[in-house]
């Protein structure tokens, strides 16, 4: 398991981060997986492309096993769940 918390500790962000986020907010701006409308589907596509990029970067086999959470309690839950699953398997 690889854990990053770069967003909380790095400043300034590279200009590409601001450009990418601005483009997303202006062109998509919807929550992924919250509905079946076009913008929500586009948003889910962006998330999946990010998962694929992470897999390629780390040579991981399955983009569906890449998890991202924005709050510490949720991250802790994922880490705990992953640790338990590893022991069960």
mmCIF file as gemmi writes it, N, C-alpha and C atoms, coordinates in Angstrom:
data_model
loop_
_atom_site.group_PDB
_atom_site.id
_atom_site.type_symbol
_atom_site.label_atom_id
_atom_site.label_alt_id
_atom_site.label_comp_id
_atom_site.label_asym_id
_atom_site.label_entity_id
_atom_site.label_seq_id
_atom_site.pdbx_PDB_ins_code
_atom_site.Cartn_x
_atom_site.Cartn_y
_atom_site.Cartn_z
_atom_site.occupancy
_atom_site.B_iso_or_equiv
_atom_site.pdbx_formal_charge
_atom_site.auth_seq_id
_atom_site.auth_asym_id
_atom_site.pdbx_PDB_model_num
ATOM 1 N N . UNK Axp A 1 ? 0.839 -1.163 0 1 0 ? 1 A 1
ATOM 2 C CA . UNK Axp A 1 ? 0 0 0 1 0 ? 1 A 1
ATOM 3 C C . UNK Axp A 1 ? 0.889 1.232 0 1 0 ? 1 A 1
ATOM 4 N N . UNK Axp A 2 ? 0.528 2.204 -0.817 1 0 ? 2 A 1
ATOM 5 C CA . UNK Axp A 2 ? 1.248 3.467 -0.9 1 0 ? 2 A 1
ATOM 6 C C . UNK Axp A 2 ? 0.292 4.556 -0.436 1 0 ? 2 A 1
ATOM 7 N N . UNK Axp A 3 ? 0.768 5.424 0.459 1 0 ? 3 A 1
ATOM 8 C CA . UNK Axp A 3 ? -0.07 6.481 1.01 1 0 ? 3 A 1
ATOM 9 C C . UNK Axp A 3 ? 0.603 7.833 0.773 1 0 ? 3 A 1
ATOM 10 N N . UNK Axp A 4 ? -0.128 8.744 0.174 1 0 ? 4 A 1
ATOM 11 C CA . UNK Axp A 4 ? 0.384 10.085 -0.067 1 0 ? 4 A 1
ATOM 12 C C . UNK Axp A 4 ? -0.538 11.109 0.581 1 0 ? 4 A 1
ATOM 13 N N . UNK Axp A 5 ? 0.039 12.166 1.115 1 0 ? 5 A 1
ATOM 14 C CA . UNK Axp A 5 ? -0.747 13.288 1.615 1 0 ? 5 A 1
ATOM 15 C C . UNK Axp A 5 ? -0.069 14.582 1.18 1 0 ? 5 A 1
ATOM 16 N N . UNK Axp A 6 ? 0.327 14.615 -0.069 1 0 ? 6 A 1
ATOM 17 C CA . UNK Axp A 6 ? 1.064 15.739 -0.608 1 0 ? 6 A 1
ATOM 18 C C . UNK Axp A 6 ? 0.243 17.013 -0.642 1 0 ? 6 A 1
ATOM 19 N N . UNK Axp A 7 ? -1.04 16.913 -0.898 1 0 ? 7 A 1
ATOM 20 C CA . UNK Axp A 7 ? -1.864 18.107 -1.055 1 0 ? 7 A 1
ATOM 21 C C . UNK Axp A 7 ? -1.9 18.95 0.216 1 0 ? 7 A 1
ATOM 22 N N . UNK Axp A 8 ? -1.776 18.309 1.356 1 0 ? 8 A 1
ATOM 23 C CA . UNK Axp A 8 ? -1.851 19.044 2.611 1 0 ? 8 A 1
ATOM 24 C C . UNK Axp A 8 ? -0.533 19.741 2.958 1 0 ? 8 A 1
ATOM 25 N N . UNK Axp A 9 ? 0.554 19.322 2.34 1 0 ? 9 A 1
ATOM 26 C CA . UNK Axp A 9 ? 1.856 19.821 2.785 1 0 ? 9 A 1
ATOM 27 C C . UNK Axp A 9 ? 2.663 20.523 1.709 1 0 ? 9 A 1
ATOM 28 N N . UNK Axp A 10 ? 2.228 20.535 0.486 1 0 ? 10 A 1
ATOM 29 C CA . UNK Axp A 10 ? 3.037 21.156 -0.568 1 0 ? 10 A 1
ATOM 30 C C . UNK Axp A 10 ? 2.434 22.483 -1.016 1 0 ? 10 A 1
ATOM 31 N N . UNK Axp A 11 ? 3.295 23.474 -1.126 1 0 ? 11 A 1
ATOM 32 C CA . UNK Axp A 11 ? 2.891 24.785 -1.626 1 0 ? 11 A 1
ATOM 33 C C . UNK Axp A 11 ? 4.121 25.469 -2.172 1 0 ? 11 A 1
ATOM 34 N N . UNK Axp A 12 ? 4.105 26.114 -3.248 1 0 ? 12 A 1
ATOM 35 C CA . UNK Axp A 12 ? 2.955 26.243 -4.14 1 0 ? 12 A 1
ATOM 36 C C . UNK Axp A 12 ? 2.791 25.012 -5.018 1 0 ? 12 A 1
ATOM 37 N N . UNK Axp A 13 ? 1.606 24.869 -5.535 1 0 ? 13 A 1
ATOM 38 C CA . UNK Axp A 13 ? 1.339 23.777 -6.471 1 0 ? 13 A 1
ATOM 39 C C . UNK Axp A 13 ? 1.934 24.135 -7.832 1 0 ? 13 A 1
ATOM 40 N N . UNK Axp A 14 ? 2.317 23.135 -8.617 1 0 ? 14 A 1
ATOM 41 C CA . UNK Axp A 14 ? 2.772 23.426 -9.977 1 0 ? 14 A 1
ATOM 42 C C . UNK Axp A 14 ? 1.648 24.097 -10.774 1 0 ? 14 A 1
ATOM 43 N N . UNK Axp A 15 ? 1.975 24.972 -11.708 1 0 ? 15 A 1
ATOM 44 C CA . UNK Axp A 15 ? 0.948 25.661 -12.499 1 0 ? 15 A 1
ATOM 45 C C . UNK Axp A 15 ? 0 24.68 -13.204 1 0 ? 15 A 1
ATOM 46 N N . UNK Axp A 16 ? 0.491 23.514 -13.579 1 0 ? 16 A 1
ATOM 47 C CA . UNK Axp A 16 ? -0.348 22.528 -14.264 1 0 ? 16 A 1
ATOM 48 C C . UNK Axp A 16 ? -1.505 22.064 -13.386 1 0 ? 16 A 1
ATOM 49 N N . UNK Axp A 17 ? -1.301 22.039 -12.078 1 0 ? 17 A 1
ATOM 50 C CA . UNK Axp A 17 ? -2.372 21.631 -11.163 1 0 ? 17 A 1
ATOM 51 C C . UNK Axp A 17 ? -3.515 22.641 -11.22 1 0 ? 17 A 1
ATOM 52 N N . UNK Axp A 18 ? -3.18 23.915 -11.137 1 0 ? 18 A 1
ATOM 53 C CA . UNK Axp A 18 ? -4.217 24.955 -11.201 1 0 ? 18 A 1
ATOM 54 C C . UNK Axp A 18 ? -4.917 24.945 -12.556 1 0 ? 18 A 1
ATOM 55 N N . UNK Axp A 19 ? -4.155 24.761 -13.624 1 0 ? 19 A 1
ATOM 56 C CA . UNK Axp A 19 ? -4.748 24.739 -14.96 1 0 ? 19 A 1
ATOM 57 C C . UNK Axp A 19 ? -5.702 23.559 -15.116 1 0 ? 19 A 1
ATOM 58 N N . UNK Axp A 20 ? -5.281 22.4 -14.647 1 0 ? 20 A 1
ATOM 59 C CA . UNK Axp A 20 ? -6.112 21.204 -14.767 1 0 ? 20 A 1
ATOM 60 C C . UNK Axp A 20 ? -7.376 21.327 -13.928 1 0 ? 20 A 1
ATOM 61 N N . UNK Axp A 21 ? -7.243 21.808 -12.693 1 0 ? 21 A 1
ATOM 62 C CA . UNK Axp A 21 ? -8.418 21.974 -11.834 1 0 ? 21 A 1
ATOM 63 C C . UNK Axp A 21 ? -9.377 23.019 -12.396 1 0 ? 21 A 1
ATOM 64 N N . UNK Axp A 22 ? -8.84 24.11 -12.926 1 0 ? 22 A 1
ATOM 65 C CA . UNK Axp A 22 ? -9.69 25.139 -13.52 1 0 ? 22 A 1
ATOM 66 C C . UNK Axp A 22 ? -10.455 24.577 -14.714 1 0 ? 22 A 1
ATOM 67 N N . UNK Axp A 23 ? -9.761 23.844 -15.57 1 0 ? 23 A 1
ATOM 68 C CA . UNK Axp A 23 ? -10.424 23.246 -16.739 1 0 ? 23 A 1
ATOM 69 C C . UNK Axp A 23 ? -11.527 22.285 -16.294 1 0 ? 23 A 1
ATOM 70 N N . UNK Axp A 24 ? -11.252 21.473 -15.277 1 0 ? 24 A 1
ATOM 71 C CA . UNK Axp A 24 ? -12.261 20.533 -14.781 1 0 ? 24 A 1
ATOM 72 C C . UNK Axp A 24 ? -13.482 21.29 -14.26 1 0 ? 24 A 1
ATOM 73 N N . UNK Axp A 25 ? -13.243 22.305 -13.437 1 0 ? 25 A 1
ATOM 74 C CA . UNK Axp A 25 ? -14.357 23.05 -12.848 1 0 ? 25 A 1
ATOM 75 C C . UNK Axp A 25 ? -15.171 23.799 -13.897 1 0 ? 25 A 1
ATOM 76 N N . UNK Axp A 26 ? -14.515 24.268 -14.944 1 0 ? 26 A 1
ATOM 77 C CA . UNK Axp A 26 ? -15.229 25.004 -15.988 1 0 ? 26 A 1
ATOM 78 C C . UNK Axp A 26 ? -15.949 24.084 -16.968 1 0 ? 26 A 1
ATOM 79 N N . UNK Axp A 27 ? -15.416 22.883 -17.209 1 0 ? 27 A 1
ATOM 80 C CA . UNK Axp A 27 ? -15.962 22.009 -18.243 1 0 ? 27 A 1
ATOM 81 C C . UNK Axp A 27 ? -16.81 20.861 -17.7 1 0 ? 27 A 1
ATOM 82 N N . UNK Axp A 28 ? -16.521 20.419 -16.48 1 0 ? 28 A 1
ATOM 83 C CA . UNK Axp A 28 ? -17.257 19.267 -15.93 1 0 ? 28 A 1
ATOM 84 C C . UNK Axp A 28 ? -17.914 19.669 -14.616 1 0 ? 28 A 1
ATOM 85 N N . UNK Axp A 29 ? -17.136 19.745 -13.556 1 0 ? 29 A 1
ATOM 86 C CA . UNK Axp A 29 ? -17.602 20.263 -12.283 1 0 ? 29 A 1
ATOM 87 C C . UNK Axp A 29 ? -18.648 19.444 -11.546 1 0 ? 29 A 1
ATOM 88 N N . UNK Axp A 30 ? -18.911 18.243 -11.968 1 0 ? 30 A 1
ATOM 89 C CA . UNK Axp A 30 ? -19.934 17.42 -11.309 1 0 ? 30 A 1
ATOM 90 C C . UNK Axp A 30 ? -19.284 16.372 -10.41 1 0 ? 30 A 1
ATOM 91 N N . UNK Axp A 31 ? -20.084 15.789 -9.529 1 0 ? 31 A 1
ATOM 92 C CA . UNK Axp A 31 ? -19.604 14.697 -8.685 1 0 ? 31 A 1
ATOM 93 C C . UNK Axp A 31 ? -19.635 13.385 -9.457 1 0 ? 31 A 1
ATOM 94 N N . UNK Axp A 32 ? -18.563 12.605 -9.393 1 0 ? 32 A 1
ATOM 95 C CA . UNK Axp A 32 ? -18.576 11.298 -10.066 1 0 ? 32 A 1
ATOM 96 C C . UNK Axp A 32 ? -19.464 10.315 -9.313 1 0 ? 32 A 1
ATOM 97 N N . UNK Axp A 33 ? -20.221 9.548 -10.053 1 0 ? 33 A 1
ATOM 98 C CA . UNK Axp A 33 ? -21.02 8.488 -9.445 1 0 ? 33 A 1
ATOM 99 C C . UNK Axp A 33 ? -22.24 8.954 -8.685 1 0 ? 33 A 1
ATOM 100 N N . UNK Axp A 34 ? -22.598 10.209 -8.792 1 0 ? 34 A 1
ATOM 101 C CA . UNK Axp A 34 ? -23.749 10.705 -8.036 1 0 ? 34 A 1
ATOM 102 C C . UNK Axp A 34 ? -25.036 10.697 -8.839 1 0 ? 34 A 1
ATOM 103 N N . UNK Axp A 35 ? -24.921 10.476 -10.141 1 0 ? 35 A 1
ATOM 104 C CA . UNK Axp A 35 ? -26.1 10.517 -10.984 1 0 ? 35 A 1
ATOM 105 C C . UNK Axp A 35 ? -25.748 9.936 -12.338 1 0 ? 35 A 1
ATOM 106 N N . UNK Axp A 36 ? -26.717 9.884 -13.219 1 0 ? 36 A 1
ATOM 107 C CA . UNK Axp A 36 ? -26.47 9.36 -14.556 1 0 ? 36 A 1
ATOM 108 C C . UNK Axp A 36 ? -26.415 10.436 -15.619 1 0 ? 36 A 1
ATOM 109 N N . UNK Axp A 37 ? -26.38 11.711 -15.197 1 0 ? 37 A 1
ATOM 110 C CA . UNK Axp A 37 ? -26.347 12.769 -16.209 1 0 ? 37 A 1
ATOM 111 C C . UNK Axp A 37 ? -24.946 12.89 -16.808 1 0 ? 37 A 1
ATOM 112 N N . UNK Axp A 38 ? -24.87 13.56 -17.949 1 0 ? 38 A 1
ATOM 113 C CA . UNK Axp A 38 ? -23.643 13.612 -18.735 1 0 ? 38 A 1
ATOM 114 C C . UNK Axp A 38 ? -22.445 14.118 -17.937 1 0 ? 38 A 1
ATOM 115 N N . UNK Axp A 39 ? -22.611 15.201 -17.179 1 0 ? 39 A 1
ATOM 116 C CA . UNK Axp A 39 ? -21.474 15.761 -16.456 1 0 ? 39 A 1
ATOM 117 C C . UNK Axp A 39 ? -20.977 14.828 -15.351 1 0 ? 39 A 1
ATOM 118 N N . UNK Axp A 40 ? -21.886 14.121 -14.7 1 0 ? 40 A 1
ATOM 119 C CA . UNK Axp A 40 ? -21.484 13.153 -13.689 1 0 ? 40 A 1
ATOM 120 C C . UNK Axp A 40 ? -20.7 12.001 -14.327 1 0 ? 40 A 1
ATOM 121 N N . UNK Axp A 41 ? -21.152 11.549 -15.467 1 0 ? 41 A 1
ATOM 122 C CA . UNK Axp A 41 ? -20.444 10.479 -16.179 1 0 ? 41 A 1
ATOM 123 C C . UNK Axp A 41 ? -19.081 10.977 -16.64 1 0 ? 41 A 1
ATOM 124 N N . UNK Axp A 42 ? -19.01 12.211 -17.145 1 0 ? 42 A 1
ATOM 125 C CA . UNK Axp A 42 ? -17.72 12.793 -17.543 1 0 ? 42 A 1
ATOM 126 C C . UNK Axp A 42 ? -16.774 12.876 -16.351 1 0 ? 42 A 1
ATOM 127 N N . UNK Axp A 43 ? -17.31 13.256 -15.203 1 0 ? 43 A 1
ATOM 128 C CA . UNK Axp A 43 ? -16.503 13.349 -13.995 1 0 ? 43 A 1
ATOM 129 C C . UNK Axp A 43 ? -15.965 11.978 -13.585 1 0 ? 43 A 1
ATOM 130 N N . UNK Axp A 44 ? -16.801 10.964 -13.643 1 0 ? 44 A 1
ATOM 131 C CA . UNK Axp A 44 ? -16.358 9.602 -13.321 1 0 ? 44 A 1
ATOM 132 C C . UNK Axp A 44 ? -15.266 9.151 -14.291 1 0 ? 44 A 1
ATOM 133 N N . UNK Axp A 45 ? -15.38 9.554 -15.528 1 0 ? 45 A 1
ATOM 134 C CA . UNK Axp A 45 ? -14.361 9.21 -16.529 1 0 ? 45 A 1
ATOM 135 C C . UNK Axp A 45 ? -13.01 9.845 -16.161 1 0 ? 45 A 1
ATOM 136 N N . UNK Axp A 46 ? -13.043 11.084 -15.698 1 0 ? 46 A 1
ATOM 137 C CA . UNK Axp A 46 ? -11.815 11.775 -15.281 1 0 ? 46 A 1
ATOM 138 C C . UNK Axp A 46 ? -11.176 11.04 -14.096 1 0 ? 46 A 1
ATOM 139 N N . UNK Axp A 47 ? -11.988 10.631 -13.138 1 0 ? 47 A 1
ATOM 140 C CA . UNK Axp A 47 ? -11.475 9.896 -11.98 1 0 ? 47 A 1
ATOM 141 C C . UNK Axp A 47 ? -10.834 8.588 -12.423 1 0 ? 47 A 1
ATOM 142 N N . UNK Axp A 48 ? -11.491 7.865 -13.329 1 0 ? 48 A 1
ATOM 143 C CA . UNK Axp A 48 ? -10.938 6.593 -13.785 1 0 ? 48 A 1
ATOM 144 C C . UNK Axp A 48 ? -9.636 6.81 -14.554 1 0 ? 48 A 1
ATOM 145 N N . UNK Axp A 49 ? -9.568 7.864 -15.348 1 0 ? 49 A 1
ATOM 146 C CA . UNK Axp A 49 ? -8.316 8.165 -16.058 1 0 ? 49 A 1
ATOM 147 C C . UNK Axp A 49 ? -7.192 8.467 -15.071 1 0 ? 49 A 1
ATOM 148 N N . UNK Axp A 50 ? -7.509 9.139 -13.972 1 0 ? 50 A 1
ATOM 149 C CA . UNK Axp A 50 ? -6.504 9.397 -12.943 1 0 ? 50 A 1
ATOM 150 C C . UNK Axp A 50 ? -6.05 8.088 -12.301 1 0 ? 50 A 1
ATOM 151 N N . UNK Axp A 51 ? -6.991 7.188 -12.042 1 0 ? 51 A 1
ATOM 152 C CA . UNK Axp A 51 ? -6.629 5.876 -11.498 1 0 ? 51 A 1
ATOM 153 C C . UNK Axp A 51 ? -5.712 5.12 -12.45 1 0 ? 51 A 1
ATOM 154 N N . UNK Axp A 52 ? -6.035 5.176 -13.747 1 0 ? 52 A 1
ATOM 155 C CA . UNK Axp A 52 ? -5.19 4.51 -14.738 1 0 ? 52 A 1
ATOM 156 C C . UNK Axp A 52 ? -3.785 5.117 -14.767 1 0 ? 52 A 1
ATOM 157 N N . UNK Axp A 53 ? -3.698 6.437 -14.643 1 0 ? 53 A 1
ATOM 158 C CA . UNK Axp A 53 ? -2.394 7.099 -14.641 1 0 ? 53 A 1
ATOM 159 C C . UNK Axp A 53 ? -1.566 6.679 -13.432 1 0 ? 53 A 1
ATOM 160 N N . UNK Axp A 54 ? -2.212 6.576 -12.266 1 0 ? 54 A 1
ATOM 161 C CA . UNK Axp A 54 ? -1.516 6.132 -11.065 1 0 ? 54 A 1
ATOM 162 C C . UNK Axp A 54 ? -1.02 4.693 -11.239 1 0 ? 54 A 1
ATOM 163 N N . UNK Axp A 55 ? -1.863 3.847 -11.813 1 0 ? 55 A 1
ATOM 164 C CA . UNK Axp A 55 ? -1.457 2.458 -12.061 1 0 ? 55 A 1
ATOM 165 C C . UNK Axp A 55 ? -0.259 2.391 -12.997 1 0 ? 55 A 1
ATOM 166 N N . UNK Axp A 56 ? -0.288 3.203 -14.029 1 0 ? 56 A 1
ATOM 167 C CA . UNK Axp A 56 ? 0.836 3.206 -14.971 1 0 ? 56 A 1
ATOM 168 C C . UNK Axp A 56 ? 2.107 3.685 -14.279 1 0 ? 56 A 1
ATOM 169 N N . UNK Axp A 57 ? 1.989 4.732 -13.47 1 0 ? 57 A 1
ATOM 170 C CA . UNK Axp A 57 ? 3.141 5.286 -12.773 1 0 ? 57 A 1
ATOM 171 C C . UNK Axp A 57 ? 3.792 4.254 -11.853 1 0 ? 57 A 1
ATOM 172 N N . UNK Axp A 58 ? 2.966 3.508 -11.116 1 0 ? 58 A 1
ATOM 173 C CA . UNK Axp A 58 ? 3.48 2.547 -10.138 1 0 ? 58 A 1
ATOM 174 C C . UNK Axp A 58 ? 3.452 1.106 -10.637 1 0 ? 58 A 1
ATOM 175 N N . UNK Axp A 59 ? 3.136 0.936 -11.901 1 0 ? 59 A 1
ATOM 176 C CA . UNK Axp A 59 ? 3.05 -0.393 -12.512 1 0 ? 59 A 1
ATOM 177 C C . UNK Axp A 59 ? 2.125 -1.315 -11.71 1 0 ? 59 A 1
ATOM 178 N N . UNK Axp A 60 ? 1.003 -0.767 -11.304 1 0 ? 60 A 1
ATOM 179 C CA . UNK Axp A 60 ? -0.009 -1.519 -10.565 1 0 ? 60 A 1
ATOM 180 C C . UNK Axp A 60 ? -0.943 -2.195 -11.564 1 0 ? 60 A 1
ATOM 181 N N . UNK Axp A 61 ? -1.518 -3.332 -11.198 1 0 ? 61 A 1
ATOM 182 C CA . UNK Axp A 61 ? -2.298 -4.107 -12.161 1 0 ? 61 A 1
ATOM 183 C C . UNK Axp A 61 ? -3.74 -3.654 -12.384 1 0 ? 61 A 1
ATOM 184 N N . UNK Axp A 62 ? -4.371 -2.979 -11.407 1 0 ? 62 A 1
ATOM 185 C CA . UNK Axp A 62 ? -5.816 -2.77 -11.498 1 0 ? 62 A 1
ATOM 186 C C . UNK Axp A 62 ? -6.214 -1.372 -11.043 1 0 ? 62 A 1
ATOM 187 N N . UNK Axp A 63 ? -6.673 -0.52 -11.973 1 0 ? 63 A 1
ATOM 188 C CA . UNK Axp A 63 ? -7.058 0.831 -11.576 1 0 ? 63 A 1
ATOM 189 C C . UNK Axp A 63 ? -8.213 0.879 -10.588 1 0 ? 63 A 1
ATOM 190 N N . UNK Axp A 64 ? -9.008 -0.15 -10.521 1 0 ? 64 A 1
ATOM 191 C CA . UNK Axp A 64 ? -10.129 -0.163 -9.581 1 0 ? 64 A 1
ATOM 192 C C . UNK Axp A 64 ? -9.667 -0.366 -8.133 1 0 ? 64 A 1
ATOM 193 N N . UNK Axp A 65 ? -8.389 -0.674 -7.937 1 0 ? 65 A 1
ATOM 194 C CA . UNK Axp A 65 ? -7.861 -0.824 -6.578 1 0 ? 65 A 1
ATOM 195 C C . UNK Axp A 65 ? -7.14 0.432 -6.101 1 0 ? 65 A 1
ATOM 196 N N . UNK Axp A 66 ? -7.182 1.482 -6.902 1 0 ? 66 A 1
ATOM 197 C CA . UNK Axp A 66 ? -6.62 2.772 -6.503 1 0 ? 66 A 1
ATOM 198 C C . UNK Axp A 66 ? -7.714 3.534 -5.768 1 0 ? 66 A 1
ATOM 199 N N . UNK Axp A 67 ? -7.432 3.931 -4.54 1 0 ? 67 A 1
ATOM 200 C CA . UNK Axp A 67 ? -8.428 4.583 -3.705 1 0 ? 67 A 1
ATOM 201 C C . UNK Axp A 67 ? -7.931 5.969 -3.327 1 0 ? 67 A 1
ATOM 202 N N . UNK Axp A 68 ? -8.822 6.928 -3.347 1 0 ? 68 A 1
ATOM 203 C CA . UNK Axp A 68 ? -8.492 8.283 -2.93 1 0 ? 68 A 1
ATOM 204 C C . UNK Axp A 68 ? -9.616 8.789 -2.038 1 0 ? 68 A 1
ATOM 205 N N . UNK Axp A 69 ? -9.248 9.276 -0.882 1 0 ? 69 A 1
ATOM 206 C CA . UNK Axp A 69 ? -10.226 9.861 0.035 1 0 ? 69 A 1
ATOM 207 C C . UNK Axp A 69 ? -9.728 11.213 0.476 1 0 ? 69 A 1
ATOM 208 N N . UNK Axp A 70 ? -10.646 12.108 0.745 1 0 ? 70 A 1
ATOM 209 C CA . UNK Axp A 70 ? -10.232 13.465 1.079 1 0 ? 70 A 1
ATOM 210 C C . UNK Axp A 70 ? -10.134 13.744 2.563 1 0 ? 70 A 1
ATOM 211 N N . UNK Axp A 71 ? -10.593 12.849 3.413 1 0 ? 71 A 1
ATOM 212 C CA . UNK Axp A 71 ? -10.533 13.114 4.852 1 0 ? 71 A 1
ATOM 213 C C . UNK Axp A 71 ? -9.758 12.017 5.569 1 0 ? 71 A 1
ATOM 214 N N . UNK Axp A 72 ? -9.107 12.385 6.635 1 0 ? 72 A 1
ATOM 215 C CA . UNK Axp A 72 ? -8.306 11.423 7.393 1 0 ? 72 A 1
ATOM 216 C C . UNK Axp A 72 ? -9.116 10.254 7.939 1 0 ? 72 A 1
ATOM 217 N N . UNK Axp A 73 ? -10.309 10.47 8.518 1 0 ? 73 A 1
ATOM 218 C CA . UNK Axp A 73 ? -11.072 9.312 9.015 1 0 ? 73 A 1
ATOM 219 C C . UNK Axp A 73 ? -11.392 8.309 7.907 1 0 ? 73 A 1
ATOM 220 N N . UNK Axp A 74 ? -11.729 8.811 6.725 1 0 ? 74 A 1
ATOM 221 C CA . UNK Axp A 74 ? -12.02 7.888 5.63 1 0 ? 74 A 1
ATOM 222 C C . UNK Axp A 74 ? -10.761 7.141 5.211 1 0 ? 74 A 1
ATOM 223 N N . UNK Axp A 75 ? -9.63 7.853 5.146 1 0 ? 75 A 1
ATOM 224 C CA . UNK Axp A 75 ? -8.374 7.185 4.79 1 0 ? 75 A 1
ATOM 225 C C . UNK Axp A 75 ? -8.043 6.118 5.824 1 0 ? 75 A 1
ATOM 226 N N . UNK Axp A 76 ? -8.234 6.434 7.09 1 0 ? 76 A 1
ATOM 227 C CA . UNK Axp A 76 ? -7.956 5.466 8.145 1 0 ? 76 A 1
ATOM 228 C C . UNK Axp A 76 ? -8.834 4.232 8.001 1 0 ? 76 A 1
ATOM 229 N N . UNK Axp A 77 ? -10.093 4.442 7.657 1 0 ? 77 A 1
ATOM 230 C CA . UNK Axp A 77 ? -10.998 3.314 7.447 1 0 ? 77 A 1
ATOM 231 C C . UNK Axp A 77 ? -10.519 2.443 6.301 1 0 ? 77 A 1
ATOM 232 N N . UNK Axp A 78 ? -10.097 3.072 5.196 1 0 ? 78 A 1
ATOM 233 C CA . UNK Axp A 78 ? -9.586 2.302 4.057 1 0 ? 78 A 1
ATOM 234 C C . UNK Axp A 78 ? -8.333 1.523 4.439 1 0 ? 78 A 1
ATOM 235 N N . UNK Axp A 79 ? -7.423 2.173 5.175 1 0 ? 79 A 1
ATOM 236 C CA . UNK Axp A 79 ? -6.192 1.484 5.572 1 0 ? 79 A 1
ATOM 237 C C . UNK Axp A 79 ? -6.505 0.291 6.468 1 0 ? 79 A 1
ATOM 238 N N . UNK Axp A 80 ? -7.425 0.485 7.408 1 0 ? 80 A 1
ATOM 239 C CA . UNK Axp A 80 ? -7.812 -0.594 8.303 1 0 ? 80 A 1
ATOM 240 C C . UNK Axp A 80 ? -8.464 -1.736 7.52 1 0 ? 80 A 1
ATOM 241 N N . UNK Axp A 81 ? -9.37 -1.383 6.61 1 0 ? 81 A 1
ATOM 242 C CA . UNK Axp A 81 ? -10.049 -2.388 5.799 1 0 ? 81 A 1
ATOM 243 C C . UNK Axp A 81 ? -9.047 -3.161 4.954 1 0 ? 81 A 1
ATOM 244 N N . UNK Axp A 82 ? -8.101 -2.451 4.363 1 0 ? 82 A 1
ATOM 245 C CA . UNK Axp A 82 ? -7.088 -3.112 3.538 1 0 ? 82 A 1
ATOM 246 C C . UNK Axp A 82 ? -6.224 -4.053 4.381 1 0 ? 82 A 1
ATOM 247 N N . UNK Axp A 83 ? -5.872 -3.605 5.578 1 0 ? 83 A 1
ATOM 248 C CA . UNK Axp A 83 ? -5.059 -4.45 6.461 1 0 ? 83 A 1
ATOM 249 C C . UNK Axp A 83 ? -5.827 -5.713 6.858 1 0 ? 83 A 1
ATOM 250 N N . UNK Axp A 84 ? -7.102 -5.566 7.183 1 0 ? 84 A 1
ATOM 251 C CA . UNK Axp A 84 ? -7.92 -6.731 7.546 1 0 ? 84 A 1
ATOM 252 C C . UNK Axp A 84 ? -8.082 -7.676 6.361 1 0 ? 84 A 1
ATOM 253 N N . UNK Axp A 85 ? -8.324 -7.118 5.187 1 0 ? 85 A 1
ATOM 254 C CA . UNK Axp A 85 ? -8.503 -7.958 3.986 1 0 ? 85 A 1
ATOM 255 C C . UNK Axp A 85 ? -7.232 -8.735 3.697 1 0 ? 85 A 1
ATOM 256 N N . UNK Axp A 86 ? -6.102 -8.109 3.89 1 0 ? 86 A 1
ATOM 257 C CA . UNK Axp A 86 ? -4.815 -8.792 3.637 1 0 ? 86 A 1
ATOM 258 C C . UNK Axp A 86 ? -4.663 -9.979 4.591 1 0 ? 86 A 1
ATOM 259 N N . UNK Axp A 87 ? -5.076 -9.809 5.85 1 0 ? 87 A 1
ATOM 260 C CA . UNK Axp A 87 ? -4.97 -10.91 6.807 1 0 ? 87 A 1
ATOM 261 C C . UNK Axp A 87 ? -5.93 -12.033 6.487 1 0 ? 87 A 1
ATOM 262 N N . UNK Axp A 88 ? -7.107 -11.703 5.958 1 0 ? 88 A 1
ATOM 263 C CA . UNK Axp A 88 ? -8.1 -12.719 5.629 1 0 ? 88 A 1
ATOM 264 C C . UNK Axp A 88 ? -7.65 -13.535 4.434 1 0 ? 88 A 1
ATOM 265 N N . UNK Axp A 89 ? -7.025 -12.861 3.465 1 0 ? 89 A 1
ATOM 266 C CA . UNK Axp A 89 ? -6.616 -13.546 2.239 1 0 ? 89 A 1
ATOM 267 C C . UNK Axp A 89 ? -5.457 -14.407 2.488 1 0 ? 89 A 1
